Each structure stands twice: as C-alpha cells, then as structure tokens.
Amino acid sequence: MRRLDSRRAGIWADALTIVSLVALGVCVAAVVDRVSPPNTVQSEAAPSSFTREPTREPIPVPEPTDTTYLEPEVDADAPIPGCDTVEPPAEPAIRGQISTSVDTYDNPQYPWYDGRRAVMMTDAVAAALPDRVEVQFGSRRTSLIFQPIPQSPADPSGPRPPGFASATADMARGDTSGLLAVSVRKGDGSVPSCVAGQVDERSVSADGSVVDVNESWYQYGPDRTNFRTVEAYYPDGTQVTATASDAPNFPSTRTGDRDIVLTVAELEKIAEQPELRVSAPVPADTPEPTRGCSDSFGFEYDGPPIDGDTAGELNDALGDLDIGESFSPALDSLMLVDFSTSAVCTHVDVQNTGADLTVTITGGAELPVVPDVYDPSYADRPMRTETLDSGAVLEVDENGYSYSPAPESGPAGGSTRVVTVTYPSGTQVNVRSHAEKPDEPLTADALIAIATADGLDVL
C-alpha cells in the first residue's frame, strides 16, 4: 500500500471529481505555556496586601489532524490489457480547477466552448443516463449542467491551463446515491502512456479513439473514496472523463447510503456521446443556457437545509400562481443557490417585456422591525415597510441607476424593484425585478402577489 507522510499529503487534493479543487487545509496552533516565576519566601518587609495569583489550568492541545494519504499497492511490472508498455506511477499531482460564482461561458481563453455548446453537452449526458438513475436535487453547479470554464490568470510565458468544461451531480439508484463527474477538454490529440495504478484496461477503436478504464480507491485521513473512471481520447483532441464515486457532493442535502451507482459500461456510454466532441457541430436551434440566480458564495444564508421535497412544495406553489404574466423558464424552477443548502432561487425573463425576475426563498430569518418614520435613520430603510394581517413583514424598495458617461447607443440606465416578505416562521421570500430604460420592472403589486403566494411559508 502506497503511503504519503503528512507533509506530502498536505498538498494533495482530490483529483478525481475533476470539476473543482477542494483545498483541505490543516491549521496547527502553537500553544505557549506562560509559567509564573518560581515561588519565593515572602520577606517580613513584604506588603501584607500581596496575594499569590491563582494557578492557571493548562490549555489543552488539540489532537493532530490525520492528513495521511493512502492508495492501493501498485505492481509496476504487471501487464495492462491493451497497453504495449507500462510506466511506473508518478508522484500525486493536483488536477482540478477553482470555480467562482462569476464565471461566464464567454471565456476567450477557450474559444471552442460557449453557452450553446454547454447546453448541447448537458442534454447529451442526460440522454445517456440509465433509466433508473436520477439526478438529485441541487444547484445549477450540482445538477449535471456543464458550467463555464473558469477564467485563469494568463501567463504569456507559461502554458495555458487545460480548461475542463465540467458537470457534476448526486445520482440516485433506488435508495443509494453517489457522485457523477463528467469533464470535457480540448487537447492536442495525443494519448498519454499507460501508467500502473491509473489504467486497468485500454481499448483502441478503428478510428483511433482510445478508452481507458480504472477502478480503485484512495484515502485521505480516515475517509476512503471508491471510484471508477472512464477516460476517452478522440482524434479531434477531445478528452472526456466520466467518474462515478461514493464521495459526498458539495453542497448536498442527500442523505442515506452512498455507493458507486454507475457501471463501467454506463460510464463508457456517457463518454462516447458524439455531442461531447469539441468538433461536434452545435444545432442552430440550440438555446443559450438559462441564467443563474445566485451571485454569492452562499455565506449569507444560514437557515435550515432545503431538500428536494420541500423545494417541490415551493415550486408547486409558484406553479399555481397566475399574475397575468408569462415567464421563461417557468416560475416553478427553483433550485438551490450555489454553495449553500439553505436557500433556493430562480431567475426568469418576463416574456414580451424587457424585465426579468429573480425569486429567492430561505428560512431562519428574523422579523424586521417596522421603523419609526420620524427616526433620522429612516432614510436608509426601504421605501415601504408594514406588518401584514398574517404577522409577516412586507418591505418594498426601489432604486435606479444611470451610466456615466452615457453610451452613444443603448440604454442609459435602468431600475430594480424589490419586495421582501418575512414570515413569523422565519421563511423569507425575496422577489426582485430589473429592467433597463425605457422598459420598467414588474410593478410592486405583481411582486407582492408572488412573495405572498399561498404555500410559500413552509420553511
């Protein structure tokens, strides 16, 4: 069994989920025990008011964190089916990328990839899933939707990062769930050598396509992750990696047993989808991806977790609502916000208008205090605050903006109208509409109708 000491393991990151780099930091606290000077006999001339300081209890030193990395023993001399030569395993290396909440599909560093291609790839992976395997409730980043390739600092003198377009999700097969990660990158068409411990079997097709299979495990500290991976290399330079594991997703409200829910054959079917090739044409009628609704890392939400069943109740309430407007996508499309399990949101366009609409629902909120209109600080409060008959507090606010200098063409500014309803239970519904001139956001009455819809107060 290969074993890394804590110094080496401290720089090792999970390279198999592909989509993101999770930094596991170890904080070592140095504790200094300040010892009082030795006790001395008090002289007769010493002031009678002198008192000895009480003895201080020693500060407990925390147990060291186990950062040991383990993986199976590797026989570098063992043959690998389909490989003419086998190279010895190399030292572990970080393989991943850091995603943020502001990445966009229009990344000039990777011109082969854009939003419409991401939609085509997402649909292709969904179509390749087995009938009894379901994508579990999550955010846009954890619902098997291909995300933007993150912007990377450009170093003219260095190589460009590989740039993976990635999609992940918790998958369920019956009562068991596991993680699926799919990534696509554009390479130079070369195929790496077979490495002991990283390839169990290699197959080569007549067109030159190469598919590697690997099933193994790794352990960081006390936590072991089992996985199986299919990695496909195509003549046009496409590299597709599909990994199924029993690792936990982040974030996720899924509970219960975890396992590798996809077989090697099912992962091969995903990797073989022609729409995942970087040279595949994108159909002209492929839409742009829907816009995300979360612009933060989720730190502002500290309410109770919202699972798929509760989100379903909220979507049912929004689906039954009719305020005389049409939305695209439909209003009942709530998903978890990015990087949190305590809030759900959706962003939609108001059809036949220039306005959009964002709905965010969370729990654990405190009732706002209705301000005194004669309080000097009232100017910083919402335009309107009142207590409804139900005991909920309604807040209405509005703000406008303008561009300076004004553009030669296009809108010179716009406005946003916001309605927030906080229920005594802690449920808080925030509804905001934005439009650029000369269009107008939805009216306050329309936003209030959404925020007070029957069935939303369930958190």
C-alpha positions in Angstrom: 0.0 0.0 0.0 1.4 3.4 -1.0 1.5 5.8 1.8 2.3 9.5 2.0 3.5 11.2 5.1 1.6 14.2 6.4 4.0 16.7 4.8 3.4 15.3 1.3 -0.3 14.6 1.9 -0.9 18.1 2.9 -0.5 19.3 -0.7 -2.6 16.5 -2.2 -6.1 17.4 -3.4 -8.9 15.3 -4.7 -8.1 14.9 -8.4 -10.8 12.5 -9.4 -14.0 14.5 -9.1 -12.5 16.7 -11.9 -14.8 19.7 -11.5 -13.4 21.6 -8.6 -10.4 21.8 -6.4 -11.3 21.4 -2.7 -8.5 22.7 -0.5 -8.0 20.7 2.7 -6.1 23.0 5.0 -4.5 22.0 8.2 -4.2 24.6 11.0 -1.6 23.9 13.6 -1.8 26.0 16.6 1.3 26.6 18.7 0.5 26.9 22.4 2.9 28.7 24.7 2.5 27.9 28.4 3.4 31.0 30.2 4.9 29.8 33.6 5.0 32.1 36.6 8.3 32.7 38.3 9.3 30.2 41.0 7.6 30.8 44.3 9.8 32.7 46.8 9.5 33.1 50.5 7.8 36.3 51.3 10.1 38.6 53.3 8.9 40.2 56.6 9.1 43.5 54.9 6.8 42.5 52.1 3.5 44.3 52.0 0.7 42.4 53.7 -1.6 43.1 50.8 0.5 40.8 48.5 -1.5 37.8 47.2 -0.4 34.9 45.0 -2.1 34.6 41.6 -4.2 31.5 41.2 -2.7 28.6 39.4 -3.8 28.5 35.7 -5.1 25.4 34.2 -3.0 24.2 31.2 -4.6 24.8 27.8 -5.5 21.5 26.1 -3.6 20.8 22.9 -5.9 19.6 20.1 -5.2 16.2 18.6 -3.3 16.4 15.3 -5.3 16.1 12.2 -4.8 13.0 10.2 -3.6 14.0 6.7 -2.2 10.7 5.6 -2.9 9.8 2.0 -3.2 6.1 1.1 -3.9 4.2 -2.1 -3.5 0.6 -3.2 -0.2 -1.0 -3.7 0.8 -0.9 -7.4 2.8 -3.6 -9.2 4.6 -1.6 -11.9 5.7 -4.8 -13.7 2.2 -6.2 -14.1 0.9 -6.0 -17.7 -2.2 -4.0 -18.5 -4.6 -5.3 -21.2 -4.3 -3.1 -24.3 -1.1 -1.4 -23.3 2.2 -2.2 -25.1 4.2 -0.6 -22.3 3.5 0.4 -18.7 5.1 3.3 -16.9 5.6 3.4 -13.2 3.3 5.6 -11.2 4.4 9.2 -10.7 4.0 11.3 -7.6 0.5 12.6 -6.9 -0.3 15.9 -8.6 -3.1 18.4 -8.3 -5.5 18.1 -11.1 -8.5 20.4 -10.9 -9.7 24.0 -11.3 -11.2 26.5 -9.0 -14.7 27.7 -9.9 -16.3 31.0 -8.7 -19.8 32.4 -8.8 -18.8 35.0 -11.5 -17.5 32.7 -14.3 -19.1 33.2 -17.7 -19.4 31.0 -20.8 -17.8 33.7 -22.9 -14.2 32.8 -21.9 -11.8 33.9 -24.7 -9.2 31.6 -23.4 -11.2 28.6 -24.7 -13.0 29.7 -27.9 -14.1 26.1 -28.6 -16.6 26.3 -25.7 -19.7 28.5 -25.2 -23.1 28.5 -23.7 -24.9 26.8 -26.5 -22.3 24.0 -26.7 -22.7 23.6 -22.9 -26.5 23.1 -23.4 -25.9 20.5 -26.2 -23.4 18.6 -24.0 -25.7 18.7 -20.9 -28.6 17.3 -23.0 -26.3 14.6 -24.4 -25.2 13.4 -20.9 -28.8 13.4 -19.6 -29.9 11.3 -22.6 -27.1 8.8 -21.9 -28.1 8.1 -18.3 -29.7 4.7 -17.4 -33.5 4.8 -17.0 -33.4 4.0 -13.2 -30.7 6.6 -12.4 -31.9 10.1 -11.4 -30.1 13.4 -10.9 -30.8 14.5 -7.4 -32.0 18.0 -6.3 -29.2 20.6 -6.2 -27.9 23.9 -7.5 -27.1 24.7 -11.1 -23.5 23.7 -10.3 -24.5 20.3 -8.9 -27.3 19.2 -11.3 -25.2 17.7 -14.1 -25.2 21.0 -16.0 -22.0 21.9 -17.8 -20.5 25.0 -16.2 -18.4 27.8 -17.6 -14.6 27.1 -17.9 -13.1 29.3 -15.1 -11.0 32.3 -16.1 -7.3 31.6 -15.4 -4.6 34.2 -14.9 -2.9 34.5 -18.3 0.9 34.0 -18.2 2.4 34.7 -21.6 5.5 32.8 -20.8 3.7 29.7 -19.4 1.4 27.0 -20.7 -2.3 27.6 -20.7 -4.2 25.5 -18.1 -6.1 22.6 -19.6 -9.5 24.1 -19.2 -12.1 21.5 -18.3 -15.8 22.0 -19.0 -17.4 20.1 -16.2 -20.7 18.9 -14.9 -21.4 17.1 -11.6 -24.4 15.8 -9.6 -25.5 13.4 -6.9 -27.1 10.5 -8.7 -29.6 8.1 -7.1 -30.3 4.5 -8.0 -33.1 3.4 -5.7 -32.1 4.3 -2.1 -28.4 4.6 -2.9 -26.7 7.7 -4.1 -23.3 8.5 -5.4 -21.4 11.3 -7.2 -21.0 11.6 -11.0 -18.5 14.0 -12.6 -18.1 14.5 -16.3 -15.5 16.7 -17.8 -14.5 17.6 -21.4 -11.4 19.4 -22.6 -9.7 20.1 -25.9 -6.2 18.6 -26.1 -3.7 18.2 -28.9 -4.8 14.7 -29.9 -2.0 12.9 -28.1 -2.7 9.9 -25.9 -0.7 9.5 -22.6 1.2 6.3 -21.9 -0.4 3.7 -19.7 0.6 4.2 -16.0 0.5 1.5 -13.4 -2.3 2.1 -11.0 -4.1 4.6 -13.2 -5.2 2.3 -16.0 -6.7 -1.1 -15.6 -7.5 -1.7 -19.3 -7.1 0.2 -22.5 -9.1 -0.3 -25.8 -8.4 1.2 -29.2 -11.1 1.7 -31.8 -10.6 1.5 -35.6 -10.9 5.3 -35.8 -8.0 5.8 -33.4 -10.2 6.5 -30.3 -8.7 5.3 -27.1 -10.7 4.4 -23.9 -9.0 3.8 -20.5 -10.8 2.2 -17.6 -9.7 2.4 -13.9 -11.4 1.2 -10.7 -9.7 1.9 -7.4 -9.8 3.9 -4.2 -7.9 6.5 -2.3 -8.0 7.5 1.3 -7.3 10.9 2.9 -7.0 10.7 6.6 -9.9 8.4 7.8 -12.1 9.0 4.8 -11.9 6.5 1.9 -13.3 7.1 -1.5 -14.1 4.3 -4.0 -14.3 5.3 -7.7 -14.4 4.0 -11.3 -13.3 6.2 -14.2 -13.6 6.0 -17.9 -11.3 8.3 -19.9 -11.7 8.7 -23.6 -9.3 10.3 -26.1 -10.5 11.1 -29.6 -8.6 12.0 -32.8 -10.0 15.6 -32.8 -8.3 16.3 -29.5 -11.3 15.7 -27.3 -10.7 14.2 -23.9 -13.8 13.1 -21.9 -13.5 11.9 -18.3 -16.5 10.3 -16.6 -16.0 9.4 -12.9 -18.5 7.7 -10.6 -17.7 7.6 -6.9 -19.1 7.3 -3.4 -17.7 10.7 -2.4 -20.1 13.3 -1.0 -21.2 16.1 -3.2 -20.8 19.8 -2.1 -23.2 21.1 -1.2 -25.9 18.4 -0.9 -29.0 17.6 1.2 -28.9 14.0 0.1 -28.7 11.5 3.0 -28.5 7.7 3.1 -26.2 5.1 1.8 -23.6 6.1 -0.8 -22.0 3.9 -3.4 -20.7 3.9 -7.0 -24.1 3.9 -8.7 -22.9 3.7 -12.4 -21.2 0.7 -14.0 -18.2 0.9 -16.3 -20.4 0.2 -19.3 -22.7 3.1 -18.3 -19.8 5.5 -17.9 -18.5 4.4 -21.3 -21.8 5.2 -22.9 -21.6 8.7 -21.5 -18.0 9.2 -22.7 -18.9 8.0 -26.2 -21.7 10.6 -26.8 -20.7 12.3 -30.1 -22.1 15.7 -28.8 -19.2 15.8 -26.3 -16.6 16.0 -29.1 -15.1 19.5 -29.3 -15.5 19.4 -33.1 -19.2 18.4 -33.0 -21.5 21.0 -34.7 -24.0 22.7 -32.4 -27.5 22.7 -33.9 -28.8 26.1 -34.9 -31.9 25.8 -32.7 -29.9 25.1 -29.5 -30.8 27.7 -26.9 -28.5 29.7 -24.7 -28.2 28.4 -21.1 -30.6 29.8 -18.6 -29.1 32.4 -16.3 -28.1 31.6 -12.8 -29.8 33.3 -9.9 -27.1 33.2 -7.2 -24.4 35.9 -7.1 -22.7 35.0 -3.8 -21.0 32.1 -2.2 -24.0 31.3 0.0 -22.4 32.7 3.2 -25.4 35.0 3.7 -27.8 32.0 4.1 -27.7 30.3 7.5 -31.2 28.9 7.7 -32.2 25.2 7.8 -31.3 23.0 4.8 -33.9 22.8 2.0 -34.3 19.3 0.5 -35.9 18.3 -2.8 -39.3 17.5 -1.2 -39.5 21.0 0.3 -38.3 22.6 -2.9 -41.1 20.7 -4.7 -43.7 22.2 -2.4 -42.4 25.7 -3.1 -42.3 25.0 -6.9 -45.9 23.7 -6.7 -47.0 27.0 -5.0 -45.3 29.1 -7.7 -46.7 26.9 -10.5 -50.2 27.5 -9.3 -49.7 31.3 -9.3 -51.2 33.5 -12.0 -50.4 37.2 -12.1 -51.2 37.7 -15.7 -47.6 37.4 -16.9 -45.6 34.7 -18.7 -42.1 33.7 -17.7 -39.3 31.9 -19.4 -38.3 29.5 -17.9 -41.4 28.8 -15.8 -41.6 30.4 -12.4 -41.6 26.9 -10.7 -38.0 26.3 -11.4 -36.4 26.8 -8.0 -33.0 25.2 -7.4 -30.5 25.5 -4.5 -28.4 28.6 -4.6 -24.7 28.0 -5.4 -22.5 26.8 -2.4 -25.4 26.6 0.1 -28.3 24.2 1.0 -30.2 26.9 2.9 -31.8 28.9 0.1 -33.5 28.2 -3.3 -33.8 30.6 -6.2 -34.7 31.0 -9.8 -34.1 33.7 -12.5 -36.6 34.1 -15.3 -37.4 36.6 -18.1 -40.8 38.2 -18.2 -42.0 37.5 -21.7 -43.0 40.3 -24.1 -41.3 42.8 -21.8 -37.8 44.0 -21.1 -37.9 42.9 -17.5 -36.5 39.9 -15.7 -37.4 38.4 -12.3 -35.4 36.7 -9.5 -37.1 34.8 -6.7 -35.0 33.7 -3.6 -36.5 31.8 -0.7 -34.7 30.9 2.6 -35.6 30.1 6.2 -34.4 31.1 9.6 -34.9 34.8 9.1 -35.8 37.2 11.9 -38.8 39.5 11.5 -37.6 43.0 10.6 -38.6 45.9 12.9 -41.0 48.3 11.3 -39.1 51.6 11.6 -40.4 54.8 13.0 -40.9 57.3 10.2 -39.6 60.1 12.5 -36.4 58.2 13.2 -33.5 60.0 11.4 -32.2 56.7 10.2 -35.4 56.0 8.4 -33.9 57.4 5.2 -31.7 54.3 4.9 -34.7 51.9 5.3 -36.9 50.5 2.5 -39.3 52.9 0.9 -42.2 51.0 2.5 -42.4 48.6 5.5 -45.6 47.3 7.1 -46.9 44.4 9.0 -49.5 42.2 7.2 -52.6 40.6 8.8 -50.7 37.3 8.9 -48.0 38.8 11.0 -45.5 38.8 8.1 -43.5 41.9 7.5 -43.5 43.4 4.0 -40.7 45.5 2.6 -40.8 47.3 -0.7 -37.8 49.2 -2.2 -36.7 50.6 -5.5 -33.5 52.1 -6.9 -32.4 53.4 -10.2 -29.1 53.8 -11.9 -27.6 55.5 -14.9 -24.4 55.1 -16.9 -21.8 57.8 -16.9 -20.8 58.8 -19.4 -24.0 57.9 -21.2 -23.5 55.5 -24.1 -23.9 56.7 -27.6 -26.5 53.9 -28.2 -28.4 51.6 -26.0 -29.9 52.1 -22.5 -28.6 55.0 -20.4 -29.6 53.2 -17.2 -32.3 51.2 -15.5 -34.0 50.3 -12.3 -34.7 47.5 -9.9 -37.8 47.0 -7.7 -37.6 44.6 -4.7 -40.2 43.1 -2.5 -39.2 41.1 0.6 -41.8 39.3 2.8 -40.6 37.8 6.1 -43.0 35.4 7.8 -43.1 34.8 11.6 -41.9 31.2 10.9 -38.7 32.5 9.5 -39.5 31.9 5.9 -38.3 34.9 3.8 -39.3 35.4 0.2 -37.3 38.0 -1.8 -38.6 38.9 -5.3 -36.8 41.4 -7.4 -37.4 42.7 -11.0 -34.9 44.6 -13.1 -35.2 46.4 -16.4 -33.2 48.9 -18.4 -34.7 52.1 -19.9 -37.2 52.6 -21.4 -38.6 49.3 -20.0 -39.8 49.1 -16.5 -39.6 46.3 -13.8 -42.7 44.5 -12.8 -45.0 46.5 -10.5 -44.8 46.3 -6.8 -48.2 44.8 -6.7 -47.1 42.0 -9.0 -44.0 41.3 -6.9 -46.1 41.3 -3.7 -48.5 38.8 -5.3 -45.6 36.4 -5.9 -44.0 36.9 -2.4 -47.3 36.3 -0.6 -48.5 33.3 -2.7 -50.2 30.5 -0.8 -47.9 27.7 0.0 -44.6 29.5 0.3 -44.4 29.7 4.0 -43.1 26.2 4.6 -39.6 26.7 6.0 
